[in-house]
Amino acid sequence: MTFSTIEYERDLNTAQLEAVTAPDGPILIIAGAGSGKTRTIVYRVAWLVEQGVSPESILLLTYTRKSAEEMLARAATGARHAPPGPLP
């Protein structure tokens, strides 16, 4: 049994939760600006790691260097430390 300090159901809406807990394999997230794409991806990474996936085996792709740096920073600090609501 995996212990999680992340309250996925509290922190994510239904669509985000579905993406975060999707079955193994690649997923594509397409959504409009401000819809929580990065938050969803960060929580997906945390969920995968909690399921036993090695962080080194996770590939995150984005279109811009700025968004890549933001995504890496959020993933590095971990969703565990994210307060409810939008991520900083």
TORKOL-4160 file (C-alpha; in steps of 0.2 Angstrom, whole numbers, padded with zeros to 4 digits, m for minus):
88
<pt num="1" X="0000" Y="0000" Z="0000"/>
<pt num="2" X="0006" Y="0017" Z="m0005"/>
<pt num="3" X="0005" Y="0031" Z="0008"/>
<pt num="4" X="0002" Y="0049" Z="0000"/>
<pt num="5" X="0002" Y="0065" Z="0008"/>
<pt num="6" X="m0006" Y="0073" Z="m0008"/>
<pt num="7" X="m0025" Y="0075" Z="m0007"/>
<pt num="8" X="m0028" Y="0072" Z="m0026"/>
<pt num="9" X="m0047" Y="0073" Z="m0025"/>
<pt num="10" X="m0046" Y="0089" Z="m0015"/>
<pt num="11" X="m0032" Y="0098" Z="m0025"/>
<pt num="12" X="m0038" Y="0093" Z="m0043"/>
<pt num="13" X="m0054" Y="0095" Z="m0053"/>
<pt num="14" X="m0062" Y="0080" Z="m0061"/>
<pt num="15" X="m0053" Y="0081" Z="m0078"/>
<pt num="16" X="m0036" Y="0084" Z="m0069"/>
<pt num="17" X="m0039" Y="0069" Z="m0058"/>
<pt num="18" X="m0043" Y="0058" Z="m0073"/>
<pt num="19" X="m0027" Y="0064" Z="m0081"/>
<pt num="20" X="m0016" Y="0062" Z="m0066"/>
<pt num="21" X="m0023" Y="0044" Z="m0062"/>
<pt num="22" X="m0024" Y="0038" Z="m0080"/>
<pt num="23" X="m0017" Y="0020" Z="m0083"/>
<pt num="24" X="0001" Y="0018" Z="m0087"/>
<pt num="25" X="0008" Y="0024" Z="m0103"/>
<pt num="26" X="0010" Y="0041" Z="m0112"/>
<pt num="27" X="m0003" Y="0054" Z="m0110"/>
<pt num="28" X="m0006" Y="0070" Z="m0119"/>
<pt num="29" X="m0014" Y="0085" Z="m0110"/>
<pt num="30" X="m0021" Y="0099" Z="m0121"/>
<pt num="31" X="m0030" Y="0113" Z="m0113"/>
<pt num="32" X="m0032" Y="0132" Z="m0113"/>
<pt num="33" X="m0022" Y="0145" Z="m0104"/>
<pt num="34" X="m0024" Y="0145" Z="m0085"/>
<pt num="35" X="m0033" Y="0128" Z="m0085"/>
<pt num="36" X="m0020" Y="0120" Z="m0074"/>
<pt num="37" X="m0010" Y="0110" Z="m0087"/>
<pt num="38" X="0007" Y="0112" Z="m0077"/>
<pt num="39" X="m0002" Y="0108" Z="m0061"/>
<pt num="40" X="m0009" Y="0092" Z="m0068"/>
<pt num="41" X="0008" Y="0087" Z="m0075"/>
<pt num="42" X="0016" Y="0090" Z="m0059"/>
<pt num="43" X="0003" Y="0079" Z="m0049"/>
<pt num="44" X="0005" Y="0066" Z="m0063"/>
<pt num="45" X="0023" Y="0065" Z="m0060"/>
<pt num="46" X="0020" Y="0063" Z="m0041"/>
<pt num="47" X="0007" Y="0050" Z="m0043"/>
<pt num="48" X="0018" Y="0040" Z="m0055"/>
<pt num="49" X="0032" Y="0041" Z="m0042"/>
<pt num="50" X="0021" Y="0035" Z="m0028"/>
<pt num="51" X="0016" Y="0020" Z="m0040"/>
<pt num="52" X="0034" Y="0015" Z="m0040"/>
<pt num="53" X="0039" Y="0023" Z="m0057"/>
<pt num="54" X="0057" Y="0029" Z="m0057"/>
<pt num="55" X="0058" Y="0048" Z="m0059"/>
<pt num="56" X="0073" Y="0045" Z="m0071"/>
<pt num="57" X="0061" Y="0036" Z="m0083"/>
<pt num="58" X="0048" Y="0050" Z="m0084"/>
<pt num="59" X="0049" Y="0061" Z="m0099"/>
<pt num="60" X="0041" Y="0078" Z="m0099"/>
<pt num="61" X="0040" Y="0088" Z="m0115"/>
<pt num="62" X="0035" Y="0106" Z="m0118"/>
<pt num="63" X="0036" Y="0119" Z="m0132"/>
<pt num="64" X="0046" Y="0133" Z="m0124"/>
<pt num="65" X="0061" Y="0134" Z="m0113"/>
<pt num="66" X="0052" Y="0145" Z="m0100"/>
<pt num="67" X="0038" Y="0133" Z="m0098"/>
<pt num="68" X="0051" Y="0118" Z="m0097"/>
<pt num="69" X="0060" Y="0127" Z="m0083"/>
<pt num="70" X="0044" Y="0131" Z="m0074"/>
<pt num="71" X="0038" Y="0113" Z="m0075"/>
<pt num="72" X="0055" Y="0106" Z="m0069"/>
<pt num="73" X="0055" Y="0118" Z="m0054"/>
<pt num="74" X="0037" Y="0113" Z="m0049"/>
<pt num="75" X="0041" Y="0095" Z="m0051"/>
<pt num="76" X="0058" Y="0097" Z="m0041"/>
<pt num="77" X="0049" Y="0105" Z="m0026"/>
<pt num="78" X="0035" Y="0092" Z="m0027"/>
<pt num="79" X="0017" Y="0093" Z="m0027"/>
<pt num="80" X="0018" Y="0087" Z="m0009"/>
<pt num="81" X="0023" Y="0105" Z="m0004"/>
<pt num="82" X="0010" Y="0114" Z="m0014"/>
<pt num="83" X="m0004" Y="0122" Z="m0005"/>
<pt num="84" X="m0022" Y="0120" Z="m0011"/>
<pt num="85" X="m0026" Y="0132" Z="m0025"/>
<pt num="86" X="m0015" Y="0138" Z="m0040"/>
<pt num="87" X="0003" Y="0134" Z="m0039"/>
<pt num="88" X="0015" Y="0148" Z="m0038"/>
